[in-house]
Amino acid sequence: RKEVEQDPGPFNVPEGATVAFNCTYSNSASQSFFWYRQDCRKEPKLLMSVYSSGNEDGRFTAQLNRASQYISLLIRDSKLSDSATYLCVVSNTGNQFYFGTGTSLTVIP
Amino acid sequence: ETGVTQSPTHLIKTRGQQVTLRCSSQSGHNTVSWYQQALGQGPQFIFQYYREEENGRGNFPPRFSGLQFPNYSSELNVNALELDDSALYLCASSPGGSAETQYFGPGTRLLVL
């Protein structure tokens, strides 16, 4: 079983739409959770960390449900510039990081 | 720009050859992690180096080895290359192993023929 599972999509949404991505992880001892963004043929960049209480950064909201071992990312008012692959990342010990396969998002004008 | 650099940017090798990839970490960062990203997949953790010592390893065979130098730059060595080693190799640096501040370099694209 993979450490981190994501729906690969693709998600094609119109500008202004709200879109949600989900991710599940298999190790209940996981300690740290993140969402990264990766543009085509570029390196991943940290989008936001995910905390148990949930956290928001502008149009982006991340949630963590430890009981269900589930992480989500909500993007409101989608922009063309949000088109990218979104990677869910889980860390167990701080020195081993597990990436999901990524969810592809295309925002359409 | 993250300040993390990798060389070379692209590389073509044949099966059975050996390759060395290089990474210069961001100033002040003493931890470097290496990842392999196959086409259409997420990055897979290879190993991490902290202050010149291996500090964690993913599920990769021993022919993947690494090194970290006193200036915290790092090398990834792969022996006996296989076709499936074709991928984007990413390094990420962070201060003291913190995942929240892991900065990725642009990667090296390796093609094994």
HADDOCK unambig.tbl for C-alpha pairs under 7 A between the chains (distance, minus, plus):
assign (segid A and resid 42 and name CA) (segid B and resid 106 and name CA) 6.29 0.50 0.50
assign (segid A and resid 43 and name CA) (segid B and resid 104 and name CA) 6.12 0.50 0.50
assign (segid A and resid 43 and name CA) (segid B and resid 105 and name CA) 6.49 0.50 0.50
assign (segid A and resid 43 and name CA) (segid B and resid 106 and name CA) 5.22 0.50 0.50
assign (segid A and resid 43 and name CA) (segid B and resid 107 and name CA) 6.78 0.50 0.50
assign (segid A and resid 44 and name CA) (segid B and resid 104 and name CA) 6.49 0.50 0.50
assign (segid A and resid 49 and name CA) (segid B and resid 100 and name CA) 6.89 0.50 0.50
assign (segid A and resid 94 and name CA) (segid B and resid 97 and name CA) 6.85 0.50 0.50
assign (segid A and resid 94 and name CA) (segid B and resid 98 and name CA) 6.82 0.50 0.50
assign (segid A and resid 94 and name CA) (segid B and resid 99 and name CA) 6.49 0.50 0.50
assign (segid A and resid 95 and name CA) (segid B and resid 48 and name CA) 6.79 0.50 0.50
assign (segid A and resid 95 and name CA) (segid B and resid 55 and name CA) 6.81 0.50 0.50
assign (segid A and resid 95 and name CA) (segid B and resid 56 and name CA) 5.89 0.50 0.50
assign (segid A and resid 95 and name CA) (segid B and resid 97 and name CA) 6.50 0.50 0.50
assign (segid A and resid 96 and name CA) (segid B and resid 45 and name CA) 6.87 0.50 0.50
assign (segid A and resid 96 and name CA) (segid B and resid 56 and name CA) 6.36 0.50 0.50
assign (segid A and resid 97 and name CA) (segid B and resid 45 and name CA) 6.33 0.50 0.50
assign (segid A and resid 98 and name CA) (segid B and resid 44 and name CA) 6.79 0.50 0.50
assign (segid A and resid 98 and name CA) (segid B and resid 45 and name CA) 6.69 0.50 0.50
assign (segid A and resid 99 and name CA) (segid B and resid 42 and name CA) 5.56 0.50 0.50
assign (segid A and resid 99 and name CA) (segid B and resid 43 and name CA) 5.90 0.50 0.50
assign (segid A and resid 99 and name CA) (segid B and resid 44 and name CA) 6.66 0.50 0.50
assign (segid A and resid 100 and name CA) (segid B and resid 42 and name CA) 5.47 0.50 0.50
assign (segid A and resid 101 and name CA) (segid B and resid 41 and name CA) 4.65 0.50 0.50
assign (segid A and resid 101 and name CA) (segid B and resid 42 and name CA) 4.08 0.50 0.50
assign (segid A and resid 102 and name CA) (segid B and resid 42 and name CA) 5.94 0.50 0.50
